[in-house]
Amino acid sequence: MNAFSYARAMVSTSTADVSGPAATPWRDPRRHEWRGGDIACGWVVGAVTLAVLSIVLGVLGGAAGAAIGAVAMMTGLVALSLYGVPVAIGAATLLRVVRWEWLHLLAFAALGALGGALALSATTWTMHDPGTYALPAGCGAITAVVARGVSRRRAIRTRGIRPPEPEDATA
């Protein structure tokens, strides 16, 4: 038995209100399972969050900020697709056994900040002072946390809550 199957068995035995995946398609939202639709939702929400952050950057920065915002949006979408999606799948898989939502959000914030800093490094090909990485790292962290939070709420809303039992008509 490997670590993932052991952890999955521990989680499934610790949730007494779930009768098991074979009995019902509804899952316990505390088990942190993910599907392809959750990842797609996270990508769309991440892209919208990047667009909003780029527009804010463009408005606050004047004429130069508009150009920087446009480049940030393009770079952010590439980073979201090439770095964010695989890292989100890996993090979601590894964090599946962790029940505390705040720890998930903290991990996604750290990985998003790293992605933002890597996106800056990949586009400029020069070394910057550490302060230069603060804005893209912050945007990456915000994007990752918002995308993770919305994807989680979608997962709970679509399949995490057991439907009410039908009432008996003969009673």
N, C-alpha and C positions, 0 to 999 in steps of 0.2 A: 504494500500500500504506500503510495507516494504522499508527499506533503499536501498536495491539493486535494486528493481524494479523502485523506484523513480530516483535513479542515472542513471539507464539504460535509462529511459525515457528522462532524461535531456541530456545525451550524444547523443541519437539518434535524438533529436530535434535540437541539436546544430550543426549537420553536414548536411548542406543543399545539398551537392553534392551526398548524398546517398539516394536512393529511397526506402529503407527499405528491410528487410530480406525476405519478401514474394515476392517481385518483382524480385530479383536477388540473386544468391548465393554469389556474391562478396560482401565483407564486407569493411567497412572503416577501414584502418589500425590504425587509431587513437583511436578506441574503445577498443583496447587491449583485444580482445577475444582470447581464447586459446582452443585447442583441444588436444586429446590424442597424435596425431602425434607430436605436439609441445613439449609435455612432453618427449616423447620418443627421439626426436631429442636432447633435453637438456640433457638427461641422457647419450646418446652416446657422445656428445660433452664434457660433464663433465668427462666421463671416459677417453677420449683421453687427455684432459687437465691434469687430474691427472697423467696419464702415463708420459706425457712430464715433468711435475713438479717432479715426482719421479725419472726419469732418470737424470734430471739436479741435483737433490739432491744427487743422487748416484755418479755422475761424480765429483761434487765439494767436496764431502766428503771422497773420497778415498775408501778403503776397508770397513771401518765402515759405510760410507755413502751409499754404495751399499746395505748393509743389512737394513739400516734405510729406504732407498728408497723403497725397496721391501715391508717392513712392512707398510710403509706409503701408498703404492699403494693398498695393501689388505684392510687396515683399511679404506682408502678413498672410495673404492668401496662399502664397507658395509655401511659406513655413507651416501654415495650418494644415495644408494638404500633405506635404512631404514629411513633416516632423510631428505635427499635432495628432493626426489620426493614428499612426502606428504607436506613438507613445501613450495615447489615451487607451488604446486597446490593451497594451501591455500593463499599464498602471491599473486599469479596471480589472484585469485578470488577476494581478498580484494582490490587489486590495480587496478582492472578493470576500476574503475571510474576516476582514476588519469591519466591525459593526458600527464604529463611531464615525458619523458623517463628517465631523469637523476634521478628522484625520485625512479623509478622502479629499476634502477641499484644500487642506494644507498641502498635500502631496501634489494635487493638480496645480495649485498656485506656484509651487516651487518649479515644477516641470514647465509650466507656461512661461515663467520668468526666464528660465534657461533657454527656452525656445526663442523668446524675444531677443535675448542677448546674442544667441547664435545667428539669428536672422540678420542682425546688424553687422556682425562679424563677416557673414557670408557675402553681404552686398557691398561692403566698402573695401575689403581686402587690406585695410590698414588697422593699426592698433590705435585705440582711443584711450583716453583717460577713463577711470572707472565711473565717473559721473555721467559720461555719455551713454552708458548702458542702462541707466536708471529708467529713462522713458520707454525704450522698447521692452525692457524687462517688466516694467509695470503694466504696460499694455498687454503683454503676453500673459501675465498673471491674472489680470482682470478678465481677459478673454477666456482663459482656461476655466476659471472659477464660475463665470456666468454660464458657459457652455455645459459644464458638469452639473451645475445646479438645475438648469432647465431640463437637461436630459434625464436627470434623476426624477424630477417631478413628472415628466412625461411617462417614464417607466412605471411609476407608482399609479398614475392616473389610468394608464391603459391596461395594466395587467397585475397590479400589485394589491388590489383590494378585492376581497372575495365578494361576489354578488350576493344579495340577500336570498335566502332560501324561499322557494315558492310556498305559499300558504296552502294548507290542505283544504280542498274544496268540500270534503265529506264531513268535516267537523262542524 
